[in-house]
Amino acid sequence: MPSSPGTQTAEVLHLKTHINPLLLAIPACFDIVASTLMNIALTMVAASVYQMLRGMIIIITAVMAIIFLKKRLFRHHWTSIVVIFTGVFMVGLAALYFKTDEEKKHKEGETKPLGIILLLVAQLFTGGMFIVEEKLLSDYYLDPLKVVGLEGVWGVLIYAVLLPIF
């Protein structure tokens, strides 16, 4: 059977085309922690704030790439990061200091700081997942569906154990 153009290119570049499926459990674990924390945070903050604060993933991943992968960012990257940080910071402040009419009536809002902290911690795990994937998979050429499928299988297996505990 003839190999795909991607596999042929991988052979020329001497990239590995097979990976130990256990290695893909590592990013799956990062994703499980991040998803769990984000879902808990979503119960504590408004959905709009949740969505906007998820933009921090760009900043977190960029910083982690510099630290762990020794990547170099250029001026246009830093400009984008500053603009994103400014927007996310303003949304976070607004969520903390301004209450909606609903929150004023029901004395809600005490969970907001915890929700924002959980969301930021979840973003650290999501950034960690991206960095781990890049570190693990940089020497490989793998079928994307296989990678996604294996990570999904690990996620289902791990959640099958964790959900009864939760």
Buried (B, 14 or more C-beta within 10 A) or exposed (E): EEEEEBBEEBEEEEBEEEBEEEBBBBBBBBBBBBBBBBEBBBEBBBEEBBEBBBBBBBBBBBBBBEEBBEBEEEEEBEEBBEEBBEEBEEBBEEBBEEBEEEBEEEEEBEEBBEBBEBBBBBBBBBBBBBBBBBEBBEEBBBEEEEBEEBBEBBBEEBBEEEEEEE
